[in-house]
Amino acid sequence: MYCKMLSKDIKEAKKCHFNRLIENSDNKMKTIWDIAKLLTGKKKNYNDIQQINTDGTLTSNSQIISNSFNNYFFYQ
């Protein structure tokens, strides 16, 4: 039951988010197409992490960044 309610809330939140993006857009058709591409997996979401602070040192090495996240989630 809780899962159904959560799924419904997530769908509603996504709908509100996308509606807000469209309403605030200067180019509504482009925004609609960008949302469609995002939802169908045609457009990649580029939120890559470029640098991370590990043990007091700033690093951009992708292997170290990956290991840091893996270790964090593994030991939680």
C-alpha positions, 0 to 999 in steps of 0.5 A: 500500500505504501509503495503504491502511494509513494509511486503515485506521489513520485509521478505527481511530483514529476508531472508538476516539475515538468509542467513548471519547466514548460511554464517557465520556458521561453521556448516551450516546444523545445522544452517539451521535446527535451523532456520527451527525449529525457523520458525516453532515454534519447537525451543523456543527463550530463551531471558527471562529477568532475572533482571530489574531495577525498581524505582532504585532497581534491582529485579528478581521477575518475577511478578514485572518485568511483572507489570513493563512492563505492566505499561510501555506499558499501560501508553505510 
